Amino acid sequence: MNKRALISVSDKSGIEEFARALTNLGYEILSTGGTEKALTEAKIQVTPVEDITQFPECFGGRVKTMHPMIMGGVLFRRDNKQDQKEAVQHGIGPIDIVVVNLYPFEETAKKGDATYAELIEKIDIGGPTLLRSAAKNHADVTVVCDPADYDRVLEELQSEKNTSDALRKELALKVFTHTAAYDSAIAQTLSENSVRGLILTNGMNLRYGENPHQWGQFFDFHNKERTWQVLQEEKQMSYLNILDADGAMNLVCEFPEPAAACIKHANPSGVASHSDIAEAFQRSYDADRLSAFGVIIAFNRECPKEVVEKILEQKIFAEVLIAPSFSKEALELLRKKPKIRVLQCKCPQQTEQITYRSMLGGILVQDADTKVVTREDLTCVTDVKPTDAQIEDLLFAWKVVKHAKSNAIVFAKNNVTTGIGCGQTSRVDSTVIAAGRAADKAKGSVMASDAFFPFPDSVEEAARNGIVAIIQPGGSIRDDEVIAKANTLCIPMVTTGIRGFRH
């Protein structure tokens, strides 16, 4: 008896070649609907499923393969005598390969214009049932839900006449992940995002966790393309490397113009923007050389060899470099420092970003802070108004303060940070730290605060250090006192109306 393969796919990429190869290996192809038509038009011999079931497709195609002659052929255990007896008794032949991918529910939902009824019709029923049945019986059945696996299956069939136990198990596990993600997407969409599910895959071992005595792993979200790749990694990535790299890339991607940032412990030590990315890097490093030791350096433009030359010449201890791309010459130079990890990373699609944090035995979920504050969003609350140059620096400082741990204060001048204070329990303490980091560079700088000032003390501290303008959300019960102090000190102050907390 010929071996049989059931093929029913929405994504038909590569399916003609795969089906033809199976036919050449002696498999009988069973199929339905659009797949049957496509294979027949490709001159591949196909047995319609209804010839096996002796029952036509019905209810607009809602019922096709859910029949004992099909499900039994997938599920019966080949090494079980009672199953064998019942298969013969009922005339059920084995189905050895199941190739199914599902109705494109997620793709339809993402278009945004589908009606509720259209979404309902894109919920696959027979497909997940076939996939799960074949995956359950992977001891005997090869199940394929991803066209990327066609070649692997054919290689084993052609060389070994059958797929290996290891491959069948791997493909079965892939199916269970795939169908779980599919159901999660349906629940999330139909509940209008009030129900969310996380399906994780591609576990990658890390050097260690937050500390060397802790283990760590990185997982991708299922069905989402990884946005970064390691180009150089003599030392394996650690948990903190990834945290810092994420924070660094999210920060520089705030800027439409070329920008560079040095990050330590998920906080910026120096950030700069300049038309020349190499100059932006140098300015970000010079902003706080003391903190930039064992640093993560990020760029929102291709990293050229000039940047790497600066790192090597100044003997900067960098843990990770991360950028959308690296020039060939830059990568060649970096090979001289193989301990520097090199990551290529796309800027995140801000509109699709969701953040997740494990907490109290569960998960905290929120959308990312993608709010961009512009000149039009600013309200001047003092008698004296900021100059155009000061407004430019205020907006620059606001972009940075969003990415420093609260309570966060950022001093900046000429699109370069001059001092950063963050992660303190008191806002005035953060101001003192920023002033200490800035030293003489504080004079003529502007100041950004990620949340309102509870007291005027931070404004007084800013004035003592030569700050010339302030940006803050506003909204304190003591706003009048804070604004009055700024007026007394002749420091222009603008409010954003939104907070920039980062915990």
Buried (B, 14 or more C-beta within 10 A) or exposed (E): EEBBBBBBBBEBEEBBBBBBBBBEBEBBBBBBBEBBEBBBEBEBEBBBBBEBBEEEBEEEEEBBBEBEBBBBBBBBEEEEEEBBEEBEEEEBBBBBBBBBBBBBBBEBBEEEEBEEEEBEBBBBBBBBBBBBBBBBBBEBBBBBBBBEBBEBBBEBBEEEEBBEEEBBEBBBEBBBBBBBBBBBBBBBBBEEEEEEEEBEBEEBEBBBBEEEEEEBEBEBBBBEEEBBEBBBBEBEBBBBBBBBBBBBBBBBBBBEEBBBBBBBBBBBBBBBBBEEBBBBBBBBBBBBBEBBEEBBBBBBBBBBBBBBBBBBEEEBEBBBBBBBBBBEEBBEBBEEBEEBBBBBBBBBEBEEEEEEEEEEEEEEEEEEBEEEBEEEBBEBBBEBEBEEEBBBBBBBBBBBBBBBBBBBBBBBBBBBBBBBBBBBEEBBBBBBBBBEBBEEBBBBBBBBBBBBBBBBBBBBBBBEBBBBBBBBBBBBEBBEBBBBBBBEBEBBBBBBEBBBEBE
